[in-house]
Amino acid sequence: MAGAIDILSMGEPMVEFNQTHDGGGTTFLRGCGGDSSNFAVAAARQGARAGYISAIGNDSNGALLRSLWQTEQVDDTHVRTVEDAPTGVYFVSHSESGHQFDFCRTGSAASRYTAQDLPLEAIASARVLHLSGISLGISTSACDAGYRAIEHARAKGVTVSFDTNLRRKLWPLSRARAVIWDVIALSNICLPSYDDMIQLSDMTDPDRIADRCLELGPEIVALKLGAKGTLVADYDERIRIPPYPCESVDATGAGDTFGGAFIARLVANDELEEAAHYAAAAAALSTEGYGAVTPIPTEEQVRALLKKGLA
């Protein structure tokens, strides 16, 4: 990819098998996923120069992911190929109560990533480094690598973006709470979800959650409230963004789309409210198809929805 990278995302990419209504629910679509990879693709589709830090196995699933990044113009220079570890996969099933995830990621290439593998020069030259709770929760070595990446980014004046993305199956809640709150304090932009924050704290009031995050250090908090929209706040203003109208069939990856679009627009120097509206529209559109990646909208599609407005 020509030119410097705006946004470097770090974490675990995965191959997704998503249940469809075809065949009475026995048919699954193979695609790509992994929250930090979805984030990078979303940012790239909005025009940002995005790159990825991770590791994949030397297998067909890894090849599928690398093909995705090359097609989406996500720089995969800093994605290592590991010969003796697999690429992680997960299954998404749907029911009246929502979607359920089943993961096969133990021992994955990304979970074996270490601080010694980090591309420190690339991190230092980026404008934003993005990580999530999953980036830190997949293994102790990956968590150490995440902390080292954040430390290096902060020392070099690189903005740190963090999405809580709590996954209880990855680690004990007590450890997740300790690490996630610690990293919130180390980040410049915090992208928590409301459901995560209920589990990570004793707070249920969105404004109180936003206040707590801002008190710890981030300059911007975008609290994703699901069907109730988004609360976006900095030290000077607080904005509630209602959900954009859509015909939702699968919410997989909607939060990742919001994050990637939000950071992409901030990098493009949008004002906070403008970036938040854009990201909310992008997230809504991403729920109108199956899978984490295929429904992620382009900038043209998002602009069309924004033109229609919230009515």
C-alpha positions, 0 to 999 in steps of 0.5 A: 500500500502506498503512503503511510498507514492512518490506522493500525488495528491489532488482534485476532482475525478469524474465519466465520461460518454464519448460519442462514435460513437456507436448508432449514438452518443447516447451511452456513456461509463461509466468510471472514471475521474477527473484531479487529479485522472487521474494524480495519475493513470498515475503516478502509471502506470509508477511505482510511489507509488501514493496516493490520497486526496479527498472525495467521496459520499457513492454511486455507483459512489464513489464505482466505483472510489474506485475500480479503485484506488485499482486496479491501486494501488493508495493508497485511505487511505486518500479519505473520504466517505461522507454520505450526498453528491454525487460523481461528474459526467461529460459528454464528447461529441465529434464534429468536433470542439473537445470535450465538457465537461458538469459537474454535480458537485455542492455540491459534496463530494469533493467540501465540503472538508475542511482544517480540513480534511487534512492528514497532516502526510501523506503530510509531508511524501510524496515526491511530493504533486500535485494539480490543478486549479480544486482542488482549484476552486471547492469551497472556502473550497476546495481552503482553504484546498489546500492552507493549504496543500501547506503550510504544504508541503513546511514547511516539504520540500515536492515538490509541483507540480501544473497544472493550469487546468483552468475551467471557469465554476468553478469560475470568471476569476478574482479570478481564475487569482489571485489564480492560479498565487499565487499558481504558485509562491508557487509551485516547478514544474508548469505544465500549458497549453498554452490555460490556460495561454492565458486566465490567462495573456496577454502573447501568446509567450511560452518562455515569459510564461515560463520565467514569471512562472520561475520568480515567483519561480518554479524550473521547468516549463512544458508548454503543447502546445497541437499539438505543443508539450511541452516546458520544462524549468528550470533555466539552460536549455530550451527544446522543445519536439515535439508531438509524433506520434499517432492515436488520437481519444480522447484527454480527460485526455492527459494533466493529463497523461503528468503530472503524467508521468512527475512527476513519472519520475522525482521522479525516478531521470530521467533528465529533458529532459528524463522525458519530452520525456517520458511524451510526449510519454505517453500523445500521447498514452493516446489519442488513446482510449476513456475516461480519464483513460482506454487509459493511457499507462503502462511503457512498452507501453511508452518505446515501443513508445520511442524506435520507436522515433519521426519519 
